[in-house]
Amino acid sequence: MDIIWELCKKYTDLTEEEIATIQGMSAVLQPLANLEDADIFIDCPSWDGDAIVVAEAKPSYVPSSYKKTVVGLLARKENEPAVARTFRLGVATKQMKAVTQENGRTIQSVEPIKNTAGDRVIGVLIREQRVDEQRQISERLHFSEQSYEQIANALSHMVGSNNWLTECIDEALLMVDRTGVVAFRNSLARDLYRQLGYIEDPLGQVYENVRLVDSVDDTDQSGYSVIEITVGRHSLSVKHIQLESEDMAFAVVIQDNTWKKEQEKALILKSVAIKEMHHRVKNNLQTIASLLRLQVRRSDNEETRKVLGESMNRILSIATTHELLAQSGVDQVKIGEVILNIKNNTVRYFARPHFDVNITLEGDDFKVDSDIATSVALIINELLQNSLQYAFQDRESGLIRIVVTRGELYSRIEVIDNGSGYDVENVRTDRLGLSIVQTMVKDKLRGNLGVESGPGGTHVTFDFKNQIVDAASVT
């Protein structure tokens, strides 16, 4: 407290009453730093137009951004624009980059501290977190995500002159005094009660008249309880917390989860719709494949039977992809699952009796959307089908490797066999299988196709632009 007084007297024009207000604010810094896992500061405006750091608190449970104390150091406008903006405009500034006195980079959220009359900004409350921390930095404090001890400790320090801090939190807050009357509520609580249909402001009312839960004893022996309730269309989480305060008996923290619940319902409905869509597409494709199978059985022409069989297998390759999409419930599927299903179907229909073929899948596995999945399915089907029909004639065994490589911008798939190969320059350009592969790679995947073939086998490579949300290695 003496340090705050000395710094304010030496570097600012604050009155004694205003300095006392700043000293009162400093009492909440440490519990707030622990609550938010962040560095917390109070800066006051200095004579020269910059700001002077008069109080600080470092978090107890995570590393601080500062190795040394910064109390007594200047916060320059060019390094901390959020602080300068709040002093200039008198409004909060959220999530702006700043450079610390130790030349570290942080994200600052700043709240103004005003004098008793409310006509002058006498300081700012600063919350800082390192830019390199992999966490979501909220624009407001979230009590509902903290432990009971942290909440109770912070609320106990908010009683009295620190009511301004309660406007920073992202939940509705009521404080009930020892006589059972609502002695305080923040603006979010006022607005929430209006949305729930209450005409009167809960402030000053007997809490029993505005309580949202029916149970008589809302707190257990630990002094804390939480109840999930629904009021009209609102889904609420109501926490009752006993306070160690002479004036206040307990606090009520209400989190409105309505939007979150609605989004969860919408996501479930979307998942069901996606499943049903892919399920119906799969059924329709399987019906078409069944009709082609009937035609194959009724035809006596070997060439016709061959063409119909190839067409049936192409349709089943697409149907298999939609079956996987129907199981996942999202419009994404692991590319490894697609390839494995295509491999099994192709071997079932095109491998010769007593021919020993080994097809391996190697490399990376990741999720792709339905468009890429169906295109890859058709391409792999054609390439495997081509190898099984032509690459191993007059052989008793063969090896086909499918290698998937995830790249930075484009991913690559290779299909490699150790068959007899063919003359790439003189291959027939009117073959339907080759035409399907070229069209899919160029028009659907927007990628490149490469073919190398010789006496040692054939090596086909194609790539496609990444639409990856997950990755893992498979063999």
N, C-alpha and C positions, 0 to 999 in steps of 0.2 A: 504493500500500500504506500509506503514511504517513497519507493522508487517512482511510482506513478505520479505522486504529488510533486516530486522534485523535477521529473521530466516535463510535466505539464507546465509548471511554473517557469521553467527555464526556456522552453522551446515553443510554447503556445500562448494564446491570449485567453484561455478558458478561465471562467470565474471559479471561485472556490466551490460554489454549488455544483457547477458542471463537472469539476474534477471529482467531487464526491460521487456523482452519478457514474462516472467512468470507473471509479474504485469499486462501486457496487456491482457493476457489470463483470468485473474481473473475477468475482467469486464463482461464476458459472463456467469459466473457461476449461478447467481440468475435467469435470464430468462430461462436458460437451466434447472435448477432444477424445475421451475414451468412448463415448457414445458413437461418434462418427469415424473413429480411427483416422483422424486427420489432425494436422497442425492448426491451432486456433490462435488468432492474434487480435489485439485491439490497437488500431492506429489512430492518432489524433493529428489534426491539421497543424503544421508548424508555421513559424513566422514567414519562412521563405517560399511558401506555396507547395512544398512537398509534404510528406507525412512522417511522423515519428512513431516508432513502435514503442508502446508504453507497457504492454502486457502480453504474455504468451503462455501457451500450454501445449505440451507434446503428448501424443497418444502413448498409453502405457502398454498396449498389446501389439502394436506394429511399429516398424522403424519410422523415425521422424525423417523429414526431408532436410533437417538441419543438424549439424554436428555441434554447433555452438549456439549460445543465446544470441538473439537479435534485438533484444530489448535495448533501447537507446540508439538504434541505428535508423538512418533515414530510409524511407520507401519512396523512391523517385518515380515521378509520373510516367516517364518513358519506359520504366521497367514493370510497373504495376498499373496498367490502364484501367483495370476494374476499380481499384481504389480511387483513382483520380476521377473517374466517371461518377461514382457514388457521392463523393464530396461535392462535385460540381452540380449534380442534378438532384441529390437528396433521395435517390431511389436505389433499390437493390440492383445489383449486377451479378449475373449468373454465368459461371463456367467460362471465364476468359483466361487466356494464357498469361503467365507472368514469369519474370526472371527474379529469383531470390537474391538476397544479399550475398549468398555463397555461389552465385551464378548457376544455380540449378533451375530446371524448368518445372513449373507447377501449373495447376488449374485452380483458379480462385473463384469463390463465390462470396460476395460482399453484401452485408446488410448495414444500413445507416443507423447510427445511434444519435437520437435527438435530445435536446434539453427538455426540461420539464414543460416549458411553454409549447414545445413542438415546432418552433420557428427557426431552429438552427441545428445543423449537423455538427455535433461536437466530437464525433469519432465514428469509426466503422468497425464492425465485427467481421473478421476474415476467416474463411475456412479454406485450407490449402491441401491438395493431394498431388503427389508426384505424377507427371505425365506418363512415366513408364510403368505405373501400376496397372495391371490388367484387371480393372474393376470398373463397373459402371458408376459414374459420378452423378448422383442425383442432384436435381436443382433444389430439392427441399430435404429437410431431415425426415427420416422415416422411423418413428418410434415403434411401429408395429413389427419391425424387423429386428428389434433389440431384445435383450433379456430383461426379465422383471427387475433385477437389481439395477441395471443401467437406467431403465426408465424411471424407477422410483427415485434414484439418486438425482437424475437430471430435473425431474419435476419438483423435487423438494427445494432445489436451488432456484427454481423459477418463481416460487411464491413471493409475492410482494412487488418490489420495484422492477423485477425482470420480466414483466408480462410481455414486453415487446418481443422477446425471444419466441414466445408461443406462436407468433404469426409465421415463423419460419418452418414449422412442422407441417407435414403433409396429411395429418389426421385431424379430425374434429376433437377438441379437448374441452372437457368440463372439469371444474374443481369445486368440490362440495365442502362447506365449512362444518364445524362441529355441531351446528344447530340443524344441519340437514338442508341448508339452502345453497343453491348454485351461486357461488360467490365470484366465479370467473368463467368465461367461455371465450374461445378465440373466434375469429370471423368465420372460419370453416364450420364450426359448430352451429353458429347462428344460421348460416346459409343452408346447412344440412337439415336442420329442424324445419325451416321453411319449406324445403322440398318434401319433407315427410308429412306436411299438412298442418304443422303447428302454427297458429296465428301469432301467439305471444312469443317474445324472445325468452329463451330458457333462463337468461341471467336474472337473478333475484327471485326466482320461483323455488318452491319446495321441490327437492329432487324427486320425491315420490310421485309428483304430478307429471314429470317429464321423463321418467326412466323408460327405457326402451325394452327392458327384459322383465319377465314376470316373476322370477324367483325372488324370494325374500332375502336370502343370504347369498350375495353375489361373489363373495370372496371366501376362499378356503383358509386353512390355518396359516398358510404362507403369506397371506395378505394380497393374493393375486388370483384373478380368474379371467377366463376368456370364454365368450359365448358367441356362436354364430347364429344370427337371426335373419329373418326376412320381414321387411316392413313394406307392404305394397310391392312395388317392383324393385325395391332396393335390397341388396344383399350386404349385410353389415357384420363386421367383427367388433364386438364390444368388450373392451378390457376394463376391469375395475382394479385399481391399485391403491392400497392403503399408503398414506403418506406419514412420514415422521415429522410432523409440523404442528406447532401449537395452535394455528388457526384452521388449517385444512385437514379434514378427516380422510378424504380419498379423492382420487382423480378418475375420470372416465375418458378413455381414449377410444374413439370410434373410427374405424377404417371402412370407407365405402368401397366394397369390392364389386359393385354392380357392373361396371364396364368390363372388369376382368372376367366375371362370370358369363357375361353376354358373349365375349370373345371366345371363351371356352366352348360354349354351346354352338357358336357359329363354326368353330373348327371341327367339332364333332359332326355337325350336319354336313360340312364340306367333305369330311373323310368318308362318311356313309355314301354321299352322292358319287364320289370318285370310285369307291368300291363297286357300287351298282353299275356305273357306266362301263367300267372295264369288264365287269362280269358279263354284262349283256353283249358287249363286243366280242368277248371270247366265245360265248355260246353261239352267236351268229356265225362266226368264222368256223367253229367246229361243225356246225350244221352244213355249211358249204363244203367243208372237207369230206364230210360223210357222203354227200351227194356225189362228189368226185370219186370217192372210193367205190360207190355202187357202179359208176360208169366204168371204172377200171375192171371190175369183175365181169361186166357184161360185154366188154370189148374183146374181140379175137385178134385185133391188129396189135402186134407187139410195139410198134412205134407209137400208136395212140395210147397204149397202156403206159408207156414210158413218159410221154408228155403229161398225161393226166396225173401220174404219180409225182412228178416233179412239181406240178402246180399245187397238188394237195399238200406236199411237204412245205412249200413256201407259205401257204395259208396257215398251216399248223405252227410254223415258226413265229408268225405274228400273234396267233392265238395264245401261244405259250407266254409271250411277253405280257399280254394283257392279263393273263392269269396271275402272273407275279405282281402286276400293278394292283389287281383286285385284292390280293392278299395283304399288301402293304397299306392300302388305304390312303396313299398319297400319290401324287403324279411323278414319283421317282422310284427307281429300282436299282439294285446293285448290278453292275454290268457283268460281274462274275456269275451271278445266278442266271442271267439271260444266256450267256455263252454256254454254261453247263447244260441247260435245258435243250438248247439247240444241238449241242453235241450228241446228247442221248437220243434225240429224235432222229437225227441224220443217220447215226450208226444203225438204229433200228430199221430204217427203211432202205438204206443203200449199201450197207456192208455185205459183201458176198459171203455165202456159207463157207465155213472152215477157213475164213481169212482172218488172221490175227492182226488187228489194228490197234495201236496204242495212241490215244489222243490226250495230250496233256495241256493243262491251263496253267500259265505261269505269270508272275508279275503282280501288278497292283489291282486293287478292287475299289470301286468308288461308285457313287450314285449318279445316275443320269436321268434326264426327263424321258417321257414316253416317246417323243419323236426320235431322239437319238437311240433309245433302246430298240424300237421297232426297225430302224434303219440298220443298226448293227446286227440285229437278229437275221435280217434278210441277207446281208452281206456274208456273214459267217456261214449261214446255211448254204449259200451258193458256192463258197470256196471249199467247204468240207465236202459238199456233194460232188464237186468237180474232181477233188483229189481222190475220193473213194471210187469214182467211176472210171477215171482215166490214168491216175498216177501209178497204180500198183497192178496193172495187168500182168498176168503170168508170174505174180509174186505171191508168196504165202504169208507175208507179214509186212507191216509198214508203220512208220512213225509220223504223226502230225503234231506239231507244236503250235499252240496259240499263246502268244506273248502280249500282255497288256502293259503299256508303260504310261504312267501319268506324267505329263509335262507341265511347264509353267503356263503356257497359253493353249497349246494343243496337246491332246493325248494321242497315242499311237497304238495300233493293233497290228500284229504280224501273224500271218498263218504260214507255217513252214512245213513242207513235207520232204521226205527223202525218197520220193518216187523217181520215175524215169525222166521227168521233165518234158518240155516241148519247145518248139521254135516260137518264141514270142512274136517275132516279126511276121510270121506267116500264119498265125492263128486266124481262124474264121471270125470276121467282125460281125457276122449276123447271128452269132450264138446268143440265145436269150439270156443265159446265165451271166455271161460277160457283160451284156448290155445292162442288166439289172445292177450289177456291181458298180459299173462306171457311173450310171445315173444316180444311184444312192449316194456314192461318195461325193460326187460333184454337186448335185442339186440339193440333197437333203442334209448332208453333213458339212458341206462347204469345205471339203478337205481335198487332199491329193492322194492319188492312187499310184503305187509303184509295183511293177512285176518284174522279177528276175527268175529265169528258169534255165536249167541245163541238165546234163546227165546225172548230177548229184541231187536233183530235186527242184522244187519250185518255192520261191519266197515272195509272198504278196504282202505289201504294207499299205495301210491307209490311215489317215489321221482325221481328227475332228476337233472343233473348238470346245474348250472345257466349259462345262456347266456343273461344277463339282461342289457338293455340300459335305461330303464325308469321304474319308479315305482309310484304307487298311491294306496290309500286304497279305496276299494269299499265294499258295503254291498248289 
